[in-house]
């Protein structure tokens, strides 16, 4: 295989590039996961994740993908035959629903057009209609990675409270956590699901459940048969920094380093950086004469931008040209929007020059693939970046 010179631009919406500091931390020698040194590491990782979720509640760390944490969330508080309310924000909301159904849960889907986040008003209407309180949980994706849309979780909680409904609020923030604002305690969330490979800037391999006291209590008397995913066993031993089984030791070294990096920048600055880069990306898309899939103002993601292809042009063929000629990986369209959109990730270890380089690759690839567009997208992005202060840098 011929070597490709220069840096590969990994601009998919996760896994995101891993910073050198995190890679170096992960290269430490493996230690005894039953020894005192590991207990200190486990406690530090757990305490650090509480600050990222913005919670005083329990955070459970699993050696798994985010899909595992999805299953843990469902299996601990729901049993076969229970009803849940979900909202169709895109591909990943659909996958979570399919998982629930495989586990025997009756999932009611509020249909969406894949162009915005969840609508709190529709959620409230469905809950008001459930006078017998049969719905045990409301499950919402915070940042829908397939579409680039964000759901207003605080508004969803207000809608649930307005309906006077006791259902648990369960939120998938796998791609949102540590990139866009998330407040577990303030927003009244009961269970949150996340993973390592997005805003936390780690490789895939560990996942998280943040769990409220209400959810923990529900898990004591409800839920399905479970072993690996059981919260009770995990909470008890995690409180001492350990795991009931072999943990992803070196991933925890990286996690602690990533948390330190996020706090050195400041979480509010991290969120502002992502929003600014996302706005610059959307400026580029508009200048190219293309359309952003998310069309509801205020729901646009700071994590990624999903771009619609002109009619009759293949997004997959375009992405292949971009990779071949410019060594840039762009996210593919998934299920309903397969081959109709491409996704530009702008999350994690990214700055102005990273983004401008990535957008330059996209603009050149549009020309190379003969996709109809206007020139000047990169210039529009640069103009936005030059005219808006860089958070934490510009006075």
Buried (B, 14 or more C-beta within 10 A) or exposed (E): EEEEEEEEBBBBBBBBBBBEBBBEBBEEEEBEBEEEEBBEBBBBBBEBBBEBBBBEBBBBBBBBBBBBBBBBBBBBBBBEEBBBBBBBBBBBBBBBBEBBEEBEBBBBBBEBEBBBBBBBEBBBEBBEEBEEEEBBBBBBBBBBBBBBBBBBBBBBBBBBEEBEBEBBBBBBBBBBBBBBBBEBBEBBBBBBBBBBBBBBBBBBBBBBBBBBEBBBEBBEEBBBEBEBBBBEBBBEEBEEBBBEEEBBBBBBBBBBBBBBBBEEEEBEBBBBBBBBBBBBBBBBBBBBEBBBBBEEEEBBBBBBBBBBBEEEBBBBBBBBBBBEBBBBBBBBBBEBBEBBBBBBBBBBBBEBEBBBBBBBBBBBBBEBBEBEBEEBBBBBBBBBBEEBEBBEEEE
